[in-house]
Amino acid sequence: MKWFIKVLSQYADFSGRARRKEYWMFVLFNSIVFIAWVFLTALILLFTTKGYDSSVIGIQTVIIYLSYYLVLTLPSLAVAVRRLHDVGKSGWMLLISLIPIVGGIWLFVLMVTEGEELGNEYGTNPKRSFTTFDEQARLKSAGITMTVAYAIAFIITIISTLLLPILFQKAYFVSNPYMMIQNILQLVATVLLFILGIYLLNERTINELLEEKKFLIILLLIAVSIYLVLSVFGLVTTITYRQAYKGLYAINSIVYLLLYLSIALFAVSLLSTYRNKKFIRTMAVISIVFSGLCLLWKVFFSISIISQEELSSMNIPQGLLEFFYILMPVAFIVLAATFLSGIEDKIIPQQSFGKDNNYYKHASYTISPPPGNANKAVYLREDRDSGKVWRIYTAPSKADATAFLSRQQVNRSFFYIVVETPEGNFGKDIDGVYQE
């Protein structure tokens, strides 16, 4: 199960390598979870769809099954690409599966092939080293997820707010000025989050983003504030004017209101001058929880819309379109998890070495201890671009760290011995001992 969770944690990470065990254990548990999802939803449909037309039930079933595949598409592609990297192939080799029969067999052979023993252009051997899912990779993963989610959301919003009303002769949705303003604001918020995703693709560290590009967090805050206002407006409109299924649509507005409120508070915590790590962690976790609830609610809401007799002509296309918004809460989950991890690595310390040798800032991947090394706390971090190498230890106190460093020798540039302690980090390079 840990391999399944590992792949999900690297949701849209298309860099690095994945060993055979990681890929095939993900495939196994992905199948098991899908079967459990099918069984659970089948029971729910069995007790909630009595009296409905068989075509409606069929569409609801398709939505439930496709929701799983839509959420798992990006991590499935990402781990497949990393598996191809492990055998020295480009991720574009996945396209060979489009070749009938031969392509599928060829791809299967690549997926079961032993990875390259030595490091290649995609990273070190994952069997002999632990490649870190570092800040840059996490930010890029969040950027990919957000870009894909809100590109889809923009297209779906155009279709549902403009094309569908015209197609089904619901002119009210297009001509009403309040509805027009609401639709425009929704599109603006969607575009802002899409832009945020684009920027995240090129960010290197979370600390640099928070210190030098706060406007990205401001974009997030503005976008979710717009969504928050729209949710409040939708709740008031539902309570005031809607007659049929008032409870369903009211709950929908409340779910999204709580989601956007949690994301807004999370953004505010990141913008604070004195960032409180506990508050940031708390808001990140709350955002993930509400995003997860919103994700499940979105599936339920989509199938509920289809069962509404009052909507007759628009119920099926509207339900299908609502289903494709499912990646929006997924994007928030990945984003919050990215900053949650980054807080542990970077934001909590709020420190850097006096020299330009901070391994938190520069390290691109980590190598585990060589076989037989008695000290399991030792590991290496390397930066491919600068050639810097950090040998990192842990110690219970400053006294132990300084005593250890006094016995070490460093004879070359760009090599650093670092000891992490509860009192801070201490290091030694060719110039001698230093501390934060």
WOFEN-V460263 format. One record per helix or strand of 2 or more residues. SS is the DSSP state (H for helix, E for strand). FROM is the first residue (numbers start at 0). LEN is the number of residues. If there is no record, write none. Layout:
SS_FROM_LEN ; SS_FROM_LEN
This chain:
H_1_8 ; H_19_29 ; H_53_33 ; H_90_8 ; H_101_11 ; H_134_33 ; H_171_4 ; H_176_24 ; H_205_7 ; H_213_28 ; H_245_26 ; H_276_30 ; H_308_3 ; H_314_9 ; H_325_22 ; H_358_4 ; E_364_3 ; E_378_4 ; E_388_6 ; H_397_9 ; E_414_7 ; E_423_6 ; E_431_4
